[in-house]
Amino acid sequence: MRISLRLRPIMMAVAALAAGGAGAIAETSADAILDGMPPSFSGSYLAGRSADTARDINAAIAFYGNALQADADNPALMERLLLLSLAGGKMEDAFALAKRLVVFDAGNPAGRLALAVQALKAHQPEIATVELGKIGPAELATLTAGLINAWIQFDAGKVDEALKTIAALTGPEWYAIFKDFHTALILDAAGRKDEAVAAISKAYGDDATALRILVSYARILTRAGKADAAIRALMLAGGEEPRHPELRTLLADIKAGKALSPLVATMETGVAEALYGLGSAIGTDEGPELPAAYLRLSAYLDVGNYLSTVAVGDVFQSVKRCDEAIAVYDTVPKAANIRRNADIQTSVCLAQMEKPDEAAKYVQRVVDADPGDVEAAMELGNIYRGSDRFAEAVDAYTLAINKMKADQPATVASPGRRTTGDWRVYYFRGVALERSKRWPEAEADFKQALAISPEQPPVLNYLGYSWVDQGLNLDDALTMIKKAVALSPNDGYIVDSLGWAYYRLGRGKDAVATLESASQLRGGDATINDHLGDAYWEVGRKREALFQWAHARDAKPDKEQLPKILAKLERGLGAEPASGTTGANSVRVEKGESLWAIAARVYGDPGQYSRIFEANKERIGNPNVIFPGMTLDIPPGKVN
């Protein structure tokens, strides 16, 4: 069961498997562990802690392993190494460690859970029951052991006893959804369809967004003769063609009238489902080891279910260990439905590692296999946009939009009515179009994104900023940017847009105050420093302006921005060159000025106004319409 974000904060509170248990070594005083230890232990242990802090599981295993050789009876170190070994997929090493650990800590939850799962894999449920019975009390460990015991009882034909075991589990409120879910699975596997419907309906009512709850709800309803209700639930979650391959396949099977088996039919798959659901729900704030350990144990029991495998990769990706994540994703067979998700997540990792070409290959493979995969097409567009390949990004987003239109024709926008679709894809394509200098098309996409979702700060900001920069719809633009700031007051880029709008409108003092706030929110950004320098210059604080431009120069501005910053550092803003020929420069439009007047001021020849227009026509739609506060690029020209 993939638990929704609503449950994650609850699960984060139990991120240690037991009080003083799985996370104990991270909180144990290093001085206490190192006291009296030989140098070989100290060096290995400290190296292990360093690797552990960096979330480098394989290195931490190696160093802690060396340390344990020097201090073979250290239970705290043994426990940490056990958890890391499980997370790293080194199952046999982990089981060997578990056997050693419970000698020193008889109730250790991590050790006893590992040994119970090993026994179940070997078809020894009696031994598993004994191991679970020795687990010390702790919220997560108690629920885990209870669910596993219920599936062992189910396997022995004791269905009612299994149901009583689950019902008797008492703990925090987040227990309820797991209890209802596994009660439904056991009832369905036992053929008690009406009772199964009642139980899964409770779980679905609590969280209809969790993948495995939705899958189970649809399957159980269909098996109980309620296929129409199952289809409605699946379409409510994902439309005619859900993005997740498991939902898509299930919807197609139900529509085709295929007979469905229970989601879980055996003890091993039931326990694997419990471990998968709990592992997916545990957050990574305390590290990736505990959720990854649960997920690895799930995959160990149910080898053919690759949901757990992909979830392990997702855990590593979430803590920025992309090399490990990619290695896990690559173990998913190409023929598996879920390989599509593994390939998309691999592409996300490669893009984060600044390998856009490799990233594009993975997601392109998904798009080629299914051109109607909207999510994959969007991800391909994101990769191209992130590497400044804007034309290719536009094509990818267009593919996604065309598919969305085919699935859900957009309604006509009207007051109080929103259109259907995904605002993000229109926004992303709008950005790619704007960067491709195709402004009318970009503007249409931004408007469509706002028609779908009117209160999206990035869209309000981008469209408002673009209008201000071009001198268009100034009142509406300022209103949009102010709304974006109100929705995201701590976003330095959006606050910068408001400051820049004030600057463009000739409101120098407002610009300075707002851009100073933006600089505090997002320090070291070349564009924000550049804008603040311009505002300082405008209000006469020229030394501070030079200081900000120097910061902008040193903050790695893009290749188009750097020459303009260097020119301002050399000559200031809007200053005339000393002699002969103008260099690439910029000027601020003063009140009442026309391009004719600016050409006369800069070149000494008003007839050269067309040069200024050509250099700025992306921002000036009409050479007769410019406004005070605009900054215009001034190309080289002969001064008379």
N, C-alpha and C positions, 0 to 999 in steps of 0.2 A: 504494500500500500504506500503510494507516494503521498506523504502528508502535505497539506497545503501550508502556505505561509502563516495562516492563522494559528496553527498549532506549534510552529517552530519556537516562538518565545517560551512556551510552556516547557518544551523538551529541552531547551538550553539550560533550564534550571536543574536538570538531572544529567548534565553532560559527563559527570563522573559515574562509572558503573556502580560504585558503592561509596558510601562515606569513607574517606580515607583510603579508597580503593584504587581504581584504574589510573586516576590522575595523581596518585600520591607522590611519586618521585618529583614531579614538577614543583610541588609545594614543600618538599623536604629541604631543610637547610643543607646546602652543599658542604658547609663546614662540618656539619655533623656526620655526613656520609664519608667525607674525606679524612676525618680525624683518625690519625694513626695508620693511614693506608700508605703502602709503598708508592714510590714515584710512578711506576708503570701503571698502577691502578688510577692514580690521580690524573695522569695525562690522558688515558683512554676515557675516563669518566667525563672529564671536562670537554674533551673533543666531542663526546657523545651528546652532552648537553648543548653544545654549540650547534651541532647538526640537528638536534631535536628542535631547538628554537627556530632554526631556519626551515623546519618542516621537511628536511631531507631524511626521509625514513630509512632508506637503504644505508646511508652513511651512519646514521644513529644506531642502527642494528649492529653494524660492524664494530663501531667503537664501544658500545655498551657490551657487546659480546666479549671483546678483549678484556674489559673491566671485570666482567663476571668470572672470567677465567682466573683472575687474580683474587677474587673474593667470592668464591663459589656459593656461599651460604647467605648472600645478601638478598632478602626477600623483596625489598623495595626495588632494587635494580632488576631482579628477576621478573617482577610484575610489569615494569615498564617495558622491558624487552619482549615479554609475552605479547603485550598489546600492540607494540610496533610490528612484531613478527606477523600477527594476524592481519594487521592493516596492510602490510607489504605482501600478503599472499603466501608467506612461507609457512604453510599450514603444519607440516610435519615437525618443523623446528618449534612451532608454537605449542603443539601438543606435548612435545617432550619437556618444554619449559613448564607447562601447566602441571605436569606430574611432579616436577621438582618443587614447584611453588607451594602446592597444597600440603606438602610435608611440613613447611614452616608456617603456613597460614591456612589452616584447615577450612575456613569459611570464605576464602577469597572468591568473589563472584566471577572475576575474569577467568581464573583457573578452572573453577567448577563448570562454568558455562562451556568453555572450550572442550573439556573432557566429556561433557554430556553430548555435545554435538558429534564428537568423534565416535562415541558409542552408538549414536543413532545411525551414523553412516555405516557402521559395522553391523547394523541390524541387532543391536543389543539394548532394547528399550529399558530392560530392568536395570542395567548398569547406569543408563542415563538418569533414571528416576532417583537412584541413590545419590548420584552426583548433584542433581538439582536440590535434593533434600538437605544438602550440607551448605548451601549458599547462605551467607549472612544476610540480615535484613537491610534492605535499601529499596527505594521506590522503583527504580528502573529494573533492578535485579529481581525483585518480587514479581513484577508484572511479566517479565520475560520468562521466569521459571514457571509461573502459573499457566501461561499460554502453551508452553511446551508440554507441560504435564497433561493438559487437556487433550492435546493431539495424541499423546501416548495412550491415554485412556480411550480415545476414539478408535485407535488402531486395535485395541484389545476388545472392541465391540461394546464398550461401556459408554454409550453416547450420553445417556442421562447423567452419568457421573462426570463426564467431561463438561457438560453444560453447568453442572453444579460447581465444579472447580472454577470455572470462569466467573460465574455469578458471585462466588465468595471472595473474589479479589477486591480488596478495599485499598483505596489510595486517593491521590489527587484527582481533580475533575477530568484530566486528560486520559485517565484510565478508560473512561466510558466508551469512547469511540473505538478503541481496540477491543474491548469486551464485546460490544455489539457486532463488530465486524467478524470476529472469529466465532462468535455464537452463530451468526448467519452462515458462515462457511461450513461449520460442522453440521448444522441442520440440513443444509443443501446436499452435502456429501452423504448424509444419512437418508436422503429422499423425503424429508419432512418439509415439503415445499411451502405450504402456507405459513408455517412458523418461520421458515427462512426468509420469506418476503417481509414479515413483520420486523424481524431483527435487522435485515439490511436496510429497510426503509428508515429505521431509527438512525443508523450510521449515515445514510445518505442525507437525511434531514440535518444532521450536525455538520456535515462537510461534503457537499456535492462536487467540490473541485478536486478532491483527492483521486488520482488515477485509478488505484485498485478498488476503491469504494465504488466508483462509477462503473468500472468493468464488472464488478460482482453484482451490483444492482441490476445492470442490464441483463446479465446472464441468468440471475435468479428469477427475475420477472419473466423472461422468455421461457425458462424451464417450467414456470408455473402457469403458462398459457396467457401471459400478458405481454406479448411481443410489441404491440402498438405503444404501450407505455414505455417499454425499453427503448424503442426507436426514438420516441420524443425526448427522452433523457439524453441520449447520445447526441442527437441533433442540437439540442439546447446547448450542449457543451462545445460542440465542434462544427456545427453546420452539416451540410450534405456530405462533405468529405473532410472528416476530422484530420488535423495535422499529425497527431500521434498514430503511428502505424497500428498499434494494438486496437485503438478505438476504431480506426478505419476498417480494419479487417473484421472486427466484431460486428459493426454496423452492416457491412455487406453480407455477412453470414446470416444475420437475423432477417434482413430483407429477403434473402434467398430462401428462407424457410428451413435452413439447416438445423439439424438437431444439435443442441449444445450439451456438452458434458459439464459437470461441476468445475468451477475454477480450481478447486483443490480437492483431490480425491484420496490422498495418502497421507500418512503421518509425516513422512519426510518433506513433502511439498507444503504441508500445513505449517510445520516448524520453520521451513525456509521462508514462507510468506510472513510469519510473525517477525523473524529476524530482519527481513527486507523492510517491512513497514516501520519497525522501530529504528533501524539504521537510517532510513530516509528521513525520519522525523527529527533525529538528533542534530542540533546545529554544530557548526565547526568553530564557534568562538573559543572553545577550549582546545582546539586542535582537530585535525582530521582523523586521529587514530581510532577513537571510539566508534564513530559512525562507519568508518571503513572496516573495522573489525567485525561489526555486526553484518555488514553487507558481504564481506568475504565468507563468513560462516554460512550465510544464506546461499551463496553461489556454490559453496562446497557441498551442501546437501542436495541442491537442485541444479545439477550441472547444465541442463538444457535451457534453463530460464535465464536469459542474458540481461534481464532488467537489472538484476543486482550488479552485474559486471559493469554496465554502463553507469550505474549510480556510484560505483567506486571511482570511476574516472571523473564523474562530476564533483565528487568530494575533493579529489586532488586538484582539479581545476579551480575550485572555489578558494583554495589557499595558494593559488598561483604556482603550483607545481605541475606545469604543463608537460614537461618531459614524462613524468610518471603517468599523468592522465592519458597522454597519447599512447603510451605502451599498453595501458589497460584497454583503451578503446580498440586497439589493433587486435586484441584477442577475440573479439566478437566475430563469428564467421560471416563472410560476405553474404551468405544465403539467408541469414537471420533477418527478420523484419526490422528488428531494433538496430541493425547495422546502419540504417539511414540516420538515426539519432547519433550513433557513434561517429559517423563521418562528419556530420554537421558540427558536433562538439570538437572534433579534431581540427576542423577548419578554424573554429573560434580560437583554439589554443595557438595554432600556427600564426594566426593574425596577431595575437598578443605577443608572440615571439618575433614579430616583424619579419615574417616569411609569407608575404601576401600571395606570391605565385603558387607556393605549395598549398596554401589555404584554399585558394580558388579551385585548384584541381580536385580537392576532396568534395567541396560543395557542388562543383559543376557536375561531378559524377552523380550526385543525388538529383540534380535538376534534369540531367539527361535521362535518368531512369524514370522520372515522373515530372514532366514539364508543368503539371498542375500543382506541384508542391509549393504553395505560397511562402511558407516559412523558409524553405531552402532558397528560393529566388530572392527573398529579402536579405538573407544572410550573404548571398553572393554579391548583391548590391552593396551591402555594408563593407565587405572586404575591398571591393573596387573603390568605393568612396574613401575608405580609410587610407588607401595608397594613391590618392589623387588621380585615379583613372575614371574620371567623371562620366565620359561618354559611355563606357562599359557599364558603369553603375546605373545610368539612366535606362539602358536596355534591360538590365536585370530587374529593376523596380517595375518597369513597364510590363514585363512578363507576369510579375506578381499581381499588379493592378488588373490586368486583363483577365486573369484567372478569378480574382475576387469579383469582378463585374459579372463574369459568367455564372458564378455561384450565387451571388446576391446582388442583383441589379440595384444600383443606388437610387434612392428616392430623390425627388426634387426638394431642395432645401426651401423651407418656408419658416416664418416666424414661429418660434416655439417648437420646431420640428427638426430633428437631426437626421442626417443621412447615414446610411449604413456603411460599413467597411472598417478598415484599420487606418486610423489617422497617421500612424507612423510611416507607412510606406509612401503616402503622399508627401509628408514632410521630408523624408529622406530623398525622394526623387526631386523635390523642389530645391533642396540644397545642391544636389548634383547638377541640376539644370542651371541654377544661378551661377555656380562655379564654372559652368561651360559657357557662360555669357548668353544664356537663352532666357532672358528675364521674363518676357510675357508668359511663357510656359511655366516657369518657376512660380510666378505670382499666382497663376491659376491653381497650382498644386497646393500652395500654402493656404489659399482660401478654401479649397476643398478639405484640407486637414482640419481647419477651424470649423467648417460646416459639420464635420463628423464629431469633433470634440472641441467645443469653443474655448475651453479654459486650459490649454496646454502652453505653459510658459515658453518652451523653446520655439514654438510656432509663432506665438505672439511677438516674441523678441525678434526673430529672424525677419518676419514680414515688416514689422514696425521699423526696425533698423534700416532695412533696405529702402523703404519709402523715404525715410529721413535723408539717407545718403544720396538719394536721387532728387530730393526736393519735391516729392510727391505726397499728396494726402497728409499734410503735416499734422493737422489736428488729430486725425484718426491714428496716425503713426505714434504720436506722443501718448495718446490714450492707451494704445495697445502695449507700449513698452512699460508704462506705469502699472498696468494690470499685471504684466509679467513679473515685475519687481514685487508687487504685492503678493503674488502667488509663490515667488521664490526669492525672498529678501536676502538670502545668504549666498546666492549665486553671483559670484564676482563678474562673470561675463555678461549677465543680464543687467546688473547694476551699471556696468561699463557702457552698455548700449544706451541707457537713460542719460548718463553723463555726456555721451557723444551726441545724443540728440539735442541736449541743451546747448552744447557747443555749436552745433550746426545752425541752431536757431538764434545764435548771438547772445545767449544767456550765460555769459562767462562765469559769473560767481556761482550760479547753480551748477554749471559744468564742473568747476573745480571741486566743490564740496562733494558732488556725487562720484566723480572719478577718484577722489581720495579714498572714499569708502570702498570703491571697487578694488583699488590697489591693496587695501588692507585685507579684503576678502580673498583676493587671488594675487598674492605677491609674486613678482618675478615673471609676469606675463608680458611679452614684448608689445603686444597691441595695447594693453591697458596703460603701460608706462608711456608709450608713444602718445596716446590720447591725452594723458595727464600732462605731458610736456607741452602739447599744443594749447591746452587750456591755461596752463601757467603763463605761457607766452602772451596769450590773448589778454590776460589781466595785468600784464606788466611784470610778472615775477620771472624774469628772463634767466636768472642764474639757476633757479629751481627747474625751469624748463630744460636747460642744457643737462642738468643732472638726470632728469627723467629720460631724456633721449639717449643719454649714455647707457642708462640701465636697459633701455629697449634694445640698443645695439648689441649689448652683451648677453641678451636673453634669447639669442638664436631666432631672430625674426625670419620670416620666409623670404625667398629670393626676390620677390617683388617689393617687399616692404623695406629691405635693408638700404637700397640706394636712396630712398626718400629720407630715411632717418639720418644717413650720413650727410645728405645735403643740408638738412636742418641744423645738424651739429656744426657745419661749416659756415652757414650764412644766416641761420635763424629761420623764422617762418615768414614767408612772403617778402623777404628782402630782395632787392635788386642786386644782381652781380655787379662787380666793380667796373667792368669794362667789356667792350667788344661784343661778346656773344653770350647769350644766356645758356646756362646748363640746365639739366633736368631739375626742375624745382616745382614749387607749388605756391599758390597765393590764396588768400582768403577773400571772398567776395564781400565788398563793402556795401553799405546801404546805398541804393540808387544806381549801382554800377551795372553796366551791360558788358557783354563780351568785347564790344567795340572799345569801351572805355578801358577795360583791363588790358587789351592789346596795346592801347596807347600808353598805358602806365608802364607796362613791362618791356615792350619792344620799342616804344617810341613811334609806333606805326599802327594805327587802328585797323588798317587793312589786313593785318595778320590775325584778325580774330578767328578766321576759319581754322588756323592751326590749333588754337586752343580748343575749339569745338571738336575737331577730329580726335584730339587726345583724350577728350572727356565725354564722347557721345554715348558711352554706356551709362553715364549718369545724367546726361542732359538730353532729354527727349526732343526738346525744342530749343534752338539757340537763342530764342528771344525770351526764354523763361528760365532765369536763374534767380537765386534768392540770397539775401545776406547770410553770411556764416558758412556757405559752401566753401570747400577747399578744392581748388582745381589744379590739376597737373599742368605745368607749363613746359612744353617741349622746346628744344633748342631753336633759336631763331636769330636772325641778324638784327642788331640794334642800329637804328638810324642816327 
